[in-house]
Amino acid sequence: QFGLSLPIVRDALGLRIAGLLDDNRREDIDNITRADQNNNRTKAYRAVLVWEPEDWFNARLAYHDLWDRFDIDMPIEGQGYGYDDRVALGEYRSTMRNDTEVAILELNARLPNDWELTSVTSHQDNVIERYYDFDGSQVTGENQHVVSDVTGGWTSELRLSSQGNDRWDWTAGLFYYDSDSLTSVNVE
């Protein structure tokens, strides 16, 4: 993991970059049919730009990218094995893949009457792909391939709220969401 904060304009503009690289044995499951182990591989990074030119206004732009691949062989129970033995028998590698990109823009303005106006807009693309050895045995059986693709996921919110009242504060807002999603399932 790493993180780096960079001041670009003193007290007004800054950039933060962070990332992650992880490769590990997922859940310690050994597949004795294929003589291998479940693994998890993740790469992710994030960049956040914050701008605060005045005390009453700030903006934040963030971009996130995630790449995740992991094995999902299920441990068996029976035939002399218990669930805690962490043994799988599937002939084919059961895997899952997740690719996600998200961009977020947030704008905040403090109005003269101590009300706050906030706008948050985001865009997300996401693909999840799963491949299952459905019978989980050494015998050639049923396999399932599932792809879920969410593209053009737009979210937008506009809020107006009171701040610092003695009795109670209030929030009013509008919310919009739109996305396209397609999931295909292929069984062999």
Summary of the structure (lengths in Angstrom):
residues: 188
radius of gyration: 23.7
end to end distance: 39.6
largest distance: 72.8
contacts: 514
relative contact order: 0.14
helix: 2%
strand: 73%
